[in-house]
Amino acid sequence: AVELGSSLRRRLSEERERADAAEQTVTELRELLATAETEAARQRSNLKRAVSATQRAKQHAANLELNANKFRALNANLERDLDLASKNFAIKKRQLEQAKLDALTHADHQSK
């Protein structure tokens, strides 16, 4: 009976050690899980910020493209206006030269 009692106490001690080791493992695993959850939350937050920044960048790019198209249209209008002004200037210059010739011809006839 003494040997049986001693054997039972040894087994009980071993079982307590295993239970303590299992409890320590569970505690470590809980700590690892908490760390992993914290890291996952941080990564989700970073991802949300990255998605938001990407959306803002896409909108900015679309706005830049829209402005570029507006400037292209404005430039085309300005080039047409410049061409028209150049043609009008050439017409006015020819008219002025003709008026000078007419005045000289008229003055020449007057002097004779």
LINSULDA-V136660 format. One line per field, one symbol per residue. ss: DSSP state (h for helix, s for strand, l for the rest). psi: psi as a letter, one per 40 degrees, with the letter a starting at -180 (. if undefined). A space follows every 10 residues. Layout:
ss->???
psi->???
This chain:
ss->lhhhhhhhhh hhhhhhhhhh hhhhhhhhhh hhhhhhhhhh hhhhhhhhhh hhhhhhhhhh hhhhhhhhhh hhhhhhhhhh hhhhhhhhhh hhhhhhhhhh hhhhhhhhhh hl
psi->dddddddddd dddddddddd dddddddddd dddddddddd dddddddddd dddddddddd dddddddddd dddddddddd dddddddddd dddddddddd dddddddddd e.
